Protein backbone atom coordinates (compact mmCIF):
# COMPACT_ATOMS: atom_id res chain seq x y z
CA UNK A 1 0.00 0.00 0.00
CA UNK A 2 1.35 3.42 -0.99
CA UNK A 3 2.19 5.78 1.86
CA UNK A 4 -0.20 8.75 1.99
CA UNK A 5 1.13 12.23 1.24
CA UNK A 6 -0.30 15.71 0.80
CA UNK A 7 -1.64 14.85 -2.67
CA UNK A 8 -3.88 12.22 -1.06
CA UNK A 9 -5.02 14.70 1.61
CA UNK A 10 -5.95 17.28 -1.03
CA UNK A 11 -7.75 14.62 -3.05
CA UNK A 12 -9.63 13.23 -0.05
CA UNK A 13 -10.82 16.66 1.02
CA UNK A 14 -12.09 17.47 -2.49
CA UNK A 15 -9.66 20.18 -3.63
CA UNK A 16 -8.16 18.67 -6.78
CA UNK A 17 -9.74 19.29 -10.16
CA UNK A 18 -7.02 18.55 -12.74
CA UNK A 19 -3.29 17.86 -12.70
CA UNK A 20 -0.58 17.18 -15.25
CA UNK A 21 1.09 13.77 -14.89
CA UNK A 22 -0.85 13.00 -11.70
CA UNK A 23 1.09 9.86 -10.69
CA UNK A 24 4.46 11.57 -11.22
CA UNK A 25 3.34 14.63 -9.26
CA UNK A 26 1.97 12.54 -6.41
CA UNK A 27 5.25 10.61 -6.20
CA UNK A 28 7.29 13.84 -6.24
CA UNK A 29 5.22 15.39 -3.41
CA UNK A 30 5.84 12.31 -1.27
CA UNK A 31 9.57 12.19 -1.96
CA UNK A 32 11.02 15.69 -1.40
CA UNK A 33 10.15 19.31 -0.54
CA UNK A 34 8.68 20.95 -3.65
CA UNK A 35 8.65 24.70 -4.25
CA UNK A 36 5.28 25.73 -5.72
CA UNK A 37 3.41 28.95 -6.38
CA UNK A 38 -0.03 30.52 -6.57
CA UNK A 39 -0.57 33.94 -8.13
CA UNK A 40 -2.84 36.64 -6.72
CA UNK A 41 -3.76 39.57 -8.97
CA UNK A 42 -4.26 42.74 -6.92
CA UNK A 43 -7.69 43.82 -8.16
CA UNK A 44 -8.92 44.87 -4.67
CA UNK A 45 -7.48 45.89 -1.31
CA UNK A 46 -8.43 42.61 0.37
CA UNK A 47 -8.49 38.92 -0.41
CA UNK A 48 -11.87 37.17 -0.40
CA UNK A 49 -13.36 33.92 0.86
CA UNK A 50 -12.79 32.56 -2.66
CA UNK A 51 -9.06 33.23 -2.25
CA UNK A 52 -9.16 31.53 1.14
CA UNK A 53 -9.63 28.14 -0.52
CA UNK A 54 -6.31 28.73 -2.33
CA UNK A 55 -4.71 29.76 0.97
CA UNK A 56 -5.98 26.53 2.56
CA UNK A 57 -4.24 24.51 -0.16
CA UNK A 58 -1.02 26.45 0.49
CA UNK A 59 -1.34 25.73 4.22
CA UNK A 60 -1.83 22.00 3.66
CA UNK A 61 1.20 21.98 1.34
CA UNK A 62 3.36 23.95 3.77
CA UNK A 63 2.41 21.68 6.69
CA UNK A 64 3.60 18.75 4.56
CA UNK A 65 7.03 20.39 4.18
CA UNK A 66 6.62 22.02 0.76
CA UNK A 67 7.61 25.63 0.10
CA UNK A 68 4.94 28.09 -1.09
CA UNK A 69 5.68 31.13 -3.21
CA UNK A 70 2.91 33.71 -2.85
CA UNK A 71 3.18 35.55 -6.14
CA UNK A 72 1.65 39.01 -6.00
CA UNK A 73 0.55 40.16 -9.46
CA UNK A 74 1.96 43.68 -9.48
CA UNK A 75 2.66 43.25 -13.20
CA UNK A 76 -0.18 41.06 -14.49
CA UNK A 77 -2.79 43.23 -12.72
CA UNK A 78 -1.73 46.04 -15.08
CA UNK A 79 -3.47 43.98 -17.80
CA UNK A 80 -6.06 41.94 -15.93
CA UNK A 81 -7.00 38.31 -16.53
CA UNK A 82 -9.66 38.00 -19.29
CA UNK A 83 -10.81 34.60 -17.97
CA UNK A 84 -14.53 34.58 -17.24
CA UNK A 85 -14.94 38.21 -18.26
CA UNK A 86 -17.28 39.42 -21.01
CA UNK A 87 -15.64 42.85 -21.12
CA UNK A 88 -12.17 44.23 -20.61
CA UNK A 89 -11.25 44.77 -16.97
CA UNK A 90 -10.96 48.31 -15.71
CA UNK A 91 -7.34 49.45 -16.05
CA UNK A 92 -5.88 50.24 -12.61
CA UNK A 93 -3.12 52.72 -11.76
CA UNK A 94 0.24 51.41 -10.54
CA UNK A 95 -0.23 53.27 -7.25
CA UNK A 96 -3.54 51.47 -6.65
CA UNK A 97 -2.04 48.10 -7.58
CA UNK A 98 0.95 48.64 -5.25
CA UNK A 99 -1.38 49.53 -2.37
CA UNK A 100 -3.51 46.43 -2.98
CA UNK A 101 -0.34 44.31 -3.19
CA UNK A 102 0.78 45.53 0.25
CA UNK A 103 -2.67 44.61 1.67
CA UNK A 104 -2.45 41.11 0.16
CA UNK A 105 1.03 40.65 1.58
CA UNK A 106 -0.17 41.53 5.08
CA UNK A 107 -3.12 39.15 4.88
CA UNK A 108 -1.15 36.22 3.48
CA UNK A 109 1.38 36.64 6.30
CA UNK A 110 -1.39 35.83 8.78
CA UNK A 111 -1.89 32.37 7.31
CA UNK A 112 1.52 31.20 6.07
CA UNK A 113 4.89 30.97 7.79
CA UNK A 114 7.26 33.27 5.87
CA UNK A 115 10.25 32.68 8.14
CA UNK A 116 13.58 31.76 6.51
CA UNK A 117 13.26 28.85 4.09
CA UNK A 118 9.56 28.24 4.84
CA UNK A 119 7.84 30.43 2.19
CA UNK A 120 8.64 33.18 -0.31
CA UNK A 121 6.98 36.41 -1.40
CA UNK A 122 7.49 37.53 -5.00
CA UNK A 123 5.91 40.29 -7.07
CA UNK A 124 5.82 39.73 -10.83
CA UNK A 125 6.05 43.49 -11.33
CA UNK A 126 9.75 43.03 -10.52
CA UNK A 127 10.34 41.29 -13.86
CA UNK A 128 7.32 42.18 -16.01
CA UNK A 129 7.29 45.98 -15.74
CA UNK A 130 10.73 46.45 -17.29
CA UNK A 131 10.58 43.80 -20.03
CA UNK A 132 11.99 44.67 -23.43
CA UNK A 133 9.13 43.92 -25.84
CA UNK A 134 11.24 42.64 -28.75
CA UNK A 135 13.46 40.48 -26.56
CA UNK A 136 10.41 39.08 -24.78
CA UNK A 137 8.63 38.21 -28.03
CA UNK A 138 11.80 36.61 -29.46
CA UNK A 139 12.38 34.45 -26.37
CA UNK A 140 8.80 33.79 -25.19
CA UNK A 141 6.30 34.75 -27.89
CA UNK A 142 7.70 32.25 -30.41
CA UNK A 143 6.52 29.37 -28.21
CA UNK A 144 2.82 30.34 -28.34
CA UNK A 145 0.44 29.41 -31.17
CA UNK A 146 -2.23 32.07 -31.74
CA UNK A 147 -4.51 29.43 -33.30
CA UNK A 148 -4.27 27.31 -30.15
CA UNK A 149 -4.73 30.24 -27.79
CA UNK A 150 -7.96 31.20 -29.56
CA UNK A 151 -9.36 27.75 -28.75
CA UNK A 152 -9.13 28.42 -25.00
CA UNK A 153 -12.38 29.55 -23.39
CA UNK A 154 -10.77 32.60 -21.78
CA UNK A 155 -10.25 34.03 -25.30
CA UNK A 156 -12.84 32.19 -27.39
CA UNK A 157 -15.72 33.54 -25.29
CA UNK A 158 -14.57 37.09 -25.99
CA UNK A 159 -14.29 36.92 -29.76
CA UNK A 160 -17.83 38.20 -30.40
CA UNK A 161 -17.50 41.08 -27.93
CA UNK A 162 -13.97 42.03 -28.94
CA UNK A 163 -10.61 41.06 -27.50
CA UNK A 164 -7.70 43.50 -27.35
CA UNK A 165 -4.09 42.54 -27.99
CA UNK A 166 -3.44 44.08 -24.57
CA UNK A 167 -5.50 41.30 -22.91
CA UNK A 168 -4.25 38.68 -25.35
CA UNK A 169 -0.80 39.13 -23.81
CA UNK A 170 -1.99 38.04 -20.35
CA UNK A 171 -1.35 34.34 -20.97
CA UNK A 172 2.21 35.05 -22.11
CA UNK A 173 2.88 37.13 -19.01
CA UNK A 174 1.45 34.53 -16.63
CA UNK A 175 3.37 31.77 -18.40
CA UNK A 176 6.57 33.78 -18.10
CA UNK A 177 5.99 33.96 -14.33
CA UNK A 178 6.43 30.18 -14.06
CA UNK A 179 9.67 30.34 -16.09
CA UNK A 180 11.02 33.18 -13.93
CA UNK A 181 10.14 31.40 -10.66
CA UNK A 182 11.70 28.17 -11.95
CA UNK A 183 14.92 30.05 -12.68
CA UNK A 184 14.93 31.99 -9.39
CA UNK A 185 13.71 29.34 -6.94
CA UNK A 186 13.63 25.97 -8.75
CA UNK A 187 9.83 26.23 -8.61
CA UNK A 188 8.34 23.04 -10.08
CA UNK A 189 4.60 23.37 -9.53
CA UNK A 190 1.93 25.96 -10.19
CA UNK A 191 -1.41 25.75 -8.37
CA UNK A 192 -4.59 27.68 -9.14
CA UNK A 193 -8.34 27.62 -9.60
CA UNK A 194 -9.90 25.46 -12.31
CA UNK A 195 -10.72 28.59 -14.32
CA UNK A 196 -6.95 29.12 -14.73
CA UNK A 197 -6.20 25.77 -16.41
CA UNK A 198 -5.50 27.16 -19.89
CA UNK A 199 -3.26 29.95 -18.53
CA UNK A 200 -1.40 27.47 -16.36
CA UNK A 201 -0.82 25.01 -19.20
CA UNK A 202 0.91 27.84 -21.06
CA UNK A 203 3.48 28.26 -18.27
CA UNK A 204 3.92 24.55 -17.68
CA UNK A 205 4.63 23.96 -21.41
CA UNK A 206 6.91 27.02 -21.65
CA UNK A 207 9.22 25.82 -18.86
CA UNK A 208 9.34 22.31 -20.28
CA UNK A 209 10.21 23.64 -23.76
CA UNK A 210 12.87 26.16 -22.73
CA UNK A 211 14.44 24.48 -19.69
CA UNK A 212 13.91 20.86 -20.80
CA UNK A 213 12.88 19.92 -17.27
CA UNK A 214 9.81 18.38 -15.65
CA UNK A 215 7.42 20.81 -13.99
CA UNK A 216 3.74 20.41 -13.13
CA UNK A 217 0.41 22.22 -12.89
CA UNK A 218 -2.55 21.40 -10.67
CA UNK A 219 -5.91 23.12 -10.39
CA UNK A 220 -8.45 22.89 -7.63
CA UNK A 221 -12.20 23.24 -7.77
CA UNK A 222 -13.75 26.67 -7.42
CA UNK A 223 -15.67 27.36 -4.22
CA UNK A 224 -19.28 26.82 -5.31
CA UNK A 225 -22.51 26.00 -3.48
CA UNK A 226 -24.79 23.01 -4.02
CA UNK A 227 -27.03 25.37 -6.00
CA UNK A 228 -24.13 25.99 -8.41
CA UNK A 229 -23.44 29.59 -7.42
CA UNK A 230 -20.04 31.01 -6.50
CA UNK A 231 -19.41 30.81 -2.76
CA UNK A 232 -18.43 34.05 -1.03
CA UNK A 233 -20.81 36.37 -2.90
CA UNK A 234 -23.79 38.11 -1.32
CA UNK A 235 -26.28 40.71 -2.46
CA UNK A 236 -24.05 43.30 -0.82
CA UNK A 237 -20.91 42.00 -2.59
CA UNK A 238 -17.95 39.76 -1.77
CA UNK A 239 -17.12 38.20 1.59
CA UNK A 240 -13.75 39.79 2.39
CA UNK A 241 -10.99 38.55 4.69
CA UNK A 242 -10.42 42.13 5.91
CA UNK A 243 -12.49 42.46 9.15
CA UNK A 244 -13.16 46.13 8.37
CA UNK A 245 -14.85 45.18 5.08
CA UNK A 246 -16.62 42.04 6.33
CA UNK A 247 -16.81 41.99 10.16
CA UNK A 248 -16.25 38.61 11.87
CA UNK A 249 -19.93 38.49 12.87
CA UNK A 250 -21.01 38.76 9.23
CA UNK A 251 -18.56 36.04 8.17
CA UNK A 252 -19.87 33.82 10.97
CA UNK A 253 -23.48 34.41 9.95
CA UNK A 254 -22.67 33.80 6.29
CA UNK A 255 -21.13 30.40 7.09
CA UNK A 256 -23.87 29.60 9.64
CA UNK A 257 -26.49 30.06 6.91
CA UNK A 258 -25.02 27.76 4.25
CA UNK A 259 -27.24 25.17 2.59
CA UNK A 260 -27.51 21.87 4.52
CA UNK A 261 -25.99 20.10 1.49
CA UNK A 262 -22.83 22.23 1.67
CA UNK A 263 -21.86 21.75 5.33
CA UNK A 264 -19.62 18.69 4.89
CA UNK A 265 -18.10 19.98 1.65
CA UNK A 266 -17.14 23.33 3.19
CA UNK A 267 -15.81 21.67 6.34
CA UNK A 268 -13.42 19.67 4.15
CA UNK A 269 -12.32 22.68 2.11
CA UNK A 270 -12.33 25.57 4.60
CA UNK A 271 -11.36 24.00 7.94
CA UNK A 272 -8.69 21.70 9.37
CA UNK A 273 -11.24 19.54 11.18
CA UNK A 274 -10.20 15.87 10.95
CA UNK A 275 -12.06 13.76 8.39
CA UNK A 276 -13.45 11.50 11.15
CA UNK A 277 -15.20 14.48 12.75
CA UNK A 278 -16.51 15.70 9.40
CA UNK A 279 -17.90 12.23 8.62
CA UNK A 280 -19.75 12.30 11.96
CA UNK A 281 -21.33 15.64 11.02
CA UNK A 282 -22.34 14.15 7.67
CA UNK A 283 -24.54 11.61 9.50
CA UNK A 284 -26.65 14.29 11.22
CA UNK A 285 -30.25 14.67 10.02
CA UNK A 286 -32.88 17.38 10.08
CA UNK A 287 -32.43 20.17 12.62
CA UNK A 288 -29.34 18.39 14.01
CA UNK A 289 -27.34 19.65 11.01
CA UNK A 290 -27.49 23.11 12.63
CA UNK A 291 -24.83 21.88 15.09
CA UNK A 292 -22.62 21.23 12.09
CA UNK A 293 -23.34 24.70 10.70
CA UNK A 294 -22.38 26.30 14.01
CA UNK A 295 -19.15 24.31 14.09
CA UNK A 296 -18.36 25.24 10.46
CA UNK A 297 -19.02 28.95 11.10
CA UNK A 298 -16.93 28.92 14.30
CA UNK A 299 -13.96 27.12 12.71
CA UNK A 300 -13.82 29.34 9.60
CA UNK A 301 -14.18 32.55 11.64
CA UNK A 302 -11.56 31.31 14.15
CA UNK A 303 -9.02 30.44 11.45
CA UNK A 304 -9.47 33.79 9.68
CA UNK A 305 -9.98 36.20 12.59
CA UNK A 306 -8.83 34.35 15.71
CA UNK A 307 -10.61 32.39 18.44
CA UNK A 308 -11.70 35.43 20.47
CA UNK A 309 -13.50 37.02 17.51
CA UNK A 310 -15.09 33.68 16.61
CA UNK A 311 -16.38 33.25 20.16
CA UNK A 312 -17.78 36.79 20.23
CA UNK A 313 -19.51 36.22 16.88
CA UNK A 314 -20.96 32.93 18.07
CA UNK A 315 -22.24 34.46 21.30
CA UNK A 316 -23.77 37.37 19.40
CA UNK A 317 -25.55 35.00 17.02
CA UNK A 318 -26.82 32.78 19.82
CA UNK A 319 -28.06 35.77 21.82
CA UNK A 320 -29.88 37.14 18.81
CA UNK A 321 -31.45 33.93 17.57
CA UNK A 322 -31.95 32.42 21.01
CA UNK A 323 -33.93 35.21 22.60
CA UNK A 324 -34.19 38.04 20.09
CA UNK A 325 -31.73 40.03 22.19
CA UNK A 326 -29.32 42.60 20.88
CA UNK A 327 -25.65 41.76 20.80
CA UNK A 328 -22.72 44.15 20.76
CA UNK A 329 -20.86 42.27 18.02
CA UNK A 330 -23.68 42.56 15.50
CA UNK A 331 -23.03 44.89 12.52
CA UNK A 332 -23.80 48.36 13.86
CA UNK A 333 -24.26 51.86 12.49
CA UNK A 334 -24.22 54.91 14.76
CA UNK A 335 -26.56 57.75 13.77
CA UNK A 336 -27.37 61.09 15.40
CA UNK A 337 -30.80 62.02 16.69
CA UNK A 338 -30.94 64.80 14.11
CA UNK A 339 -30.69 62.14 11.35
CA UNK A 340 -34.24 61.08 12.25
CA UNK A 341 -36.04 64.37 11.74
CA UNK A 342 -37.05 63.31 8.20
CA UNK A 343 -35.79 59.69 7.99
CA UNK A 344 -37.73 57.01 6.13
CA UNK A 345 -37.35 53.24 6.07
CA UNK A 346 -35.83 53.54 2.59
CA UNK A 347 -33.22 56.04 3.84
CA UNK A 348 -32.28 53.73 6.67
CA UNK A 349 -31.83 50.49 4.73
CA UNK A 350 -29.66 52.32 2.18
CA UNK A 351 -27.49 53.78 4.97
CA UNK A 352 -26.78 50.38 6.51
CA UNK A 353 -26.04 48.76 3.14
CA UNK A 354 -29.05 46.44 2.91
CA UNK A 355 -29.73 47.83 -0.59
CA UNK A 356 -27.75 49.87 -3.09
CA UNK A 357 -30.55 51.71 -4.89
CA UNK A 358 -33.99 53.23 -4.25
CA UNK A 359 -35.68 50.83 -6.68
CA UNK A 360 -34.14 47.78 -4.98
CA UNK A 361 -35.21 49.16 -1.58
CA UNK A 362 -38.80 49.85 -2.66
CA UNK A 363 -39.12 46.36 -4.10
CA UNK A 364 -37.76 44.74 -0.93
CA UNK A 365 -40.09 46.72 1.33
CA UNK A 366 -43.13 46.01 -0.88
CA UNK A 367 -42.33 42.30 -0.69
CA UNK A 368 -42.32 42.43 3.12
CA UNK A 369 -38.58 41.86 3.33
CA UNK A 370 -37.75 44.56 5.92
CA UNK A 371 -38.53 44.49 9.64
CA UNK A 372 -38.07 47.57 11.85
CA UNK A 373 -37.86 46.56 15.50
CA UNK A 374 -40.47 43.78 15.62
CA UNK A 375 -42.82 45.09 12.95
CA UNK A 376 -42.73 44.69 9.17
CA UNK A 377 -42.11 47.96 7.33
CA UNK A 378 -45.41 49.20 5.91
CA UNK A 379 -44.04 51.31 3.07
CA UNK A 380 -40.84 52.80 1.73
CA UNK A 381 -41.88 56.29 2.81
CA UNK A 382 -42.73 55.17 6.37
CA UNK A 383 -41.12 57.55 8.87
CA UNK A 384 -38.61 56.26 11.42
CA UNK A 385 -38.24 58.43 14.53
CA UNK A 386 -36.31 58.37 17.80
CA UNK A 387 -39.50 57.04 19.44
CA UNK A 388 -38.97 53.75 17.60
CA UNK A 389 -35.73 53.13 19.54
CA UNK A 390 -35.43 51.11 22.76
CA UNK A 391 -32.54 52.19 24.97
CA UNK A 392 -31.13 54.07 21.95
CA UNK A 393 -31.05 50.85 19.89
CA UNK A 394 -33.15 49.90 16.86
CA UNK A 395 -32.88 46.47 15.22
CA UNK A 396 -33.26 46.17 11.43
CA UNK A 397 -33.84 42.85 9.74
CA UNK A 398 -33.63 42.00 6.03
CA UNK A 399 -35.34 38.74 5.10
CA UNK A 400 -34.79 36.00 7.68
CA UNK A 401 -31.03 36.11 8.10
CA UNK A 402 -29.53 39.62 7.80
CA UNK A 403 -29.49 41.78 10.93
CA UNK A 404 -28.16 45.26 11.64
CA UNK A 405 -28.52 47.48 14.65
CA UNK A 406 -28.71 51.27 14.73
CA UNK A 407 -27.23 53.02 17.75
CA UNK A 408 -28.56 56.47 18.53
CA UNK A 409 -25.90 58.97 19.61
CA UNK A 410 -26.14 62.58 20.71
CA UNK A 411 -25.61 65.35 18.13
N, C-alpha and C positions, 0 to 999 in steps of 0.2 A: 504493500500500500504506500502510495506517495505521501511524503510528509507535507502537511499543509503549510502554505505561506500566505503572504498578504493578497496574492491574486485570488486565492480561494475565499478569503474573508470578503473581499470586494464582490466576488461573484455570489457568495451566499447571501450577502445583505442586499443584493439587487442593484448594484451600481453599474456594472459593466454592460455596455451596449455592443460595441464592436472593438476588435483589436487586430493588429497585423501580426501574423505568425504567432497565434495565441500560445501554442505549446512551448515554442522557443522563449517567448516573453515570460511565461509562467516559470519556466526553469531558471531563467536569468534572475528573476526576482527572489527566488529561493536560494540562490547560490552566492550572491555578493551584493554589497550596497550599490544601488543604481541612482545616478543623478537624473532627475526628471523635472519637467517644468509645466506650469499652467500660466497662460497669459490673461491679464485683466486690463481691458481697455477702459480708460478713465472718463467715461461719459457722464458721471455724476460725482458728487462729493461724498458718497457713501456706497459701500457694497450692500447687496440685498440678500434676502433669504434664498433666492436662486443661486447666488454666488456661494452661499454657505454650504451647499451640497459639494461644490468643488473643494472648498476648504476642508470639509470632512474627509474627502478622499486623500487630500494632502496630509491630514493628521494621521490617518490609518497608515499611509505609506511611511511617514516619518517615524511612527512608533515601531514599525517593522525594520528600522535601520536605514531606510533610503533617504536621499538628500533632495528636498524640494528646492526648486528655483521659482520664486514668485516673480514673474515677469510683468512689470508695469508697462502698459502700452503708451508711453509718452510720445512715441513716433507714430504707431499705427492709428492712434486716436485722431491724429491730424487728418486722416482719410475717413475712417469709420468703416466698420465691417458691413458690407451690403447683405449679408445672410439674413433671410427672413424679413427684409425691408422692401416695401413697394416703392419707396421714394428715397432719394439721396438723404443721408443723415445731415443734420445741421452741422456746419463747419464751426469748430470751436477754436478759440484763441489759445495760443501757447500758454499764456498766463493762467487761463482757466484749467487747462489740462494739467499743468504743473501743480496747481493747488489740489485738484482732485487726486493726483498721484500721491501727494503727501498724505492725504486723508486715507487712501487705500493702504499705504505703507503702515500707518499707525494702527489701522484695524487688523491687518494681517499679523502684525506683531503680537496681538493679543492671543492668537490661536496657534501660532507656530513658534518653535524654538529657533531663534536666529543667532544663537551663540556660535562660537567658532567651530566650523566644520559640520554644523547641524543643518543649516539652510542658508540660502543665498537670495539677496534682492538684486534684481537687474532692472534696468529701464531701457527699452529698445530705442528710445530717443537718443541714447548715447551712440548708437551706430547708424540709425536710419536718417537722422536729421542732417547729417553732413555727407551723405552719399554723393558720389559723382555719378550722374545719370548714365553717361556713356559707358563708364567702367562697369557699373552695376548691370546694365543691359547686356554687355558683352560676357560677363561672368555668369550672371544668374538668368537673365531673360531668355537666353538661347535654350534653356532646358524646359521651357514651358510651351506647350502647344495651345494656340488660341482656340483651335477647333475643339480640343478636349475640354478646355476651361469653359467653353460655352455650353457644354453638356451638363455642367454642374448646376444644381438647383439654385444656388446663391446668385448665379448670373442668368441662367435660363429664364427664371421667373421675372426678370427685370427687362427682358428684351422688348416687350410691348410698350412698357412705360418709358423706356430710355435708360441707358446705362452709360455713364461717363467713363472715359479712360482713367480719370482720377481714381474712381472706385475699382476699376478693373485691376489696378495695380496692387490692391490690398492683399490678394493671395500671394503675390511675389514677395511682398514685404513680410508677411507672416511666415512664409516658408524660409526666408532668409534668417529670421529669428532663430529657427532650429539650427541652421548651419553655424551661425555665430555662437550660440550657446554650446554646441558640440565642440567648436574650436577653443572656446574659453574655458569650459568646465567639464569636457568629456560627457556632455549631456546626451543620454541615449534614448530618452522616452519623452514624448509629449502627451499630455492628458488634456481633455477638454470635453465640452458638452457634445451630444450627438449631432447638433446642428453645425458643428465645426468640422465634421469628417472630411469634406472635400478640401477645405483649407489645410487641414492637418496632413492629408495625403501628399499635398504639394511639398511640404517641408520634409516629410519622411523620405520621399523619392529624391528630393534635391540632395540631401546629405548622402544618401546611398550612391547617387551618381557621381558626385564630386569627390567625396572622401573614401568611396569604395569600402564602407564599413557598415555593419549591421546596426540599425537604430529602429525604434518602434513607435507606433502611435496607438493610443487607446482612448475610446470615448465612453462616457457614461450617460445614462439616461437623464433626460431633462426632468425637473421636478414638476410633475403634473398630478392632478387629482383624479379620482376615479371617474369623475364626470368629463375628463379629457381637457380641462382647462389648466393654464399655467399656474402652478402654486406660487404664492407670494405676491399675488395681485389682488387688490381690493377696489371697491368703487372709488375710494379716495386716492388710490395709487399704489405704489410698491410698498412692500414691507421691508424697511431698511434695518441694517445692523446698528446704525447710529441711534443711540437712545434719545437724542434730541429730536430726531425725525420720526421715529416710531418708538414711543415709550415702552419700557418693559411690560407694563400692564396690557398694552394693546397687542404686543407680540404674544403674550400669554393667552389672551382672549382669542386671538386669531387661531392659535394651535388648539385651544380648548374646543373650538367650534368646528373642527374638521369633520368631514363625512365619516360615519362609522367604518366604511370600507377602507378608509385611508390610514387608520390608526396604526396598524401593524407595519404597513409599508413605510410610513414616515418615522416610526420608531427605528426601523432598520437603517434608514438613510440619514436621519438627523440627530440620532443619539448614539451613545456608546453603551446602551443597555445590553447585557448579554443576550444571546439568541434564546437561551432557555427561558428567560423572563419574558421576552417578546412572544414566544410561543404560548406561554401561559395566558398572556393578555388576549391572544388570538382565539382562545377558547371561550372567552366571556360572551354572554348573550344579552340581548335586550338592553335594559337600563344599566346593567353591570359594565357595559363598555365605557360608560362615563368615567369609571375609575382609570381606565386606560388613557382616556383623553386628558384627564388631570395629570397623570404621570408624564405623558408626552409633552404637554404644555410646560410643566415644571422643568423637565430635563432640558428642553430646548432653550428656555429662558435662562436657566442656570448656566448652561454652557456658553451662551452668548453674553449675558450681562452679570453673571455671578450669582452665588446661592442666596445672598441677602435680598437682591432685587427679585429673584424668583419667588422667594418666600413672601415678600411683601405683595407681589402681584397675585399670588395664590390666595393670600388672606383677604385681599381686597375683593377678589372675585367671589370667594365663599361668603363674605359678609353681604355682598350685594345680592347674590342669587339665593343665599340662605334665608335672609330676612328682610330683603329690600332696604337694607341700610346703606348709608353712604360710606364710602371708603376713601381715605386720603390719597391712595395711590391710583385712583381712577383718573383718566384724562380730565384736566381741569382748565377752565378759562376764567380769569378774573376780569370782572367788568365793574365800572363805576355806577353809582346810583343814577347819575345824570344820563347814562346810556339808555335808561328805561323810561325816559319821558315820552318817547314816540316809538318804542321798539315793538316790532311785530314778530310773530313766530318765524316768518320767512327770514327776517333780519338775523335772528338768533341762530338758526340752523346753518346759515351761510357763515356766520362768524366762527362757529366751532368746527367748520369743515365737514359737516354732514353732507352738504351739497355744494356744487361749484357754480351753479347758475340759478336764476330766478325760476326758469321754466322747470328745471329738475326739482326744485323745492316745492313749487306749486303742485306738481304731479304727485310727489311723495305725500304731501299733506292731504290732498284730495283722496288718495288711496288709503288713508288712515295709518300711514307709516310713521307718524311722529307723536310721541307722548310727552306732555309737559307736566312735570310732577307725576301725578297718578291719573291724569285725564288725557284722552286723545285730543290733539289739536283740532279745533272746529273749522278753521279756515286759515289761509295763508296771511290774511290781514288781521288776524286775531291779535289783540294787544297783549303784551306781557309786561307786567308792572312789578314793582318791589313787593307788592302785597302777595304775589305768588310765591315768594321765597319763604323757606322755613329755616330759621337760624342763619340767615344770609346765604343759604344754599338752595339751588334749584337743579333738579335732576332732569336731563333730557334723554330721551330714548328714541333710537331710530330702528324700526323693525323690532325683532326680538332679541338682538344680540349686541347692538352698539349703544354704549352708554357714554354720557359726558356730563360733568357737573359744572355749573356756573357758580362762582363765588362772588358775592357782592362785596365790594370794598368802598371805602369812603372816597369822595371826590378830593 
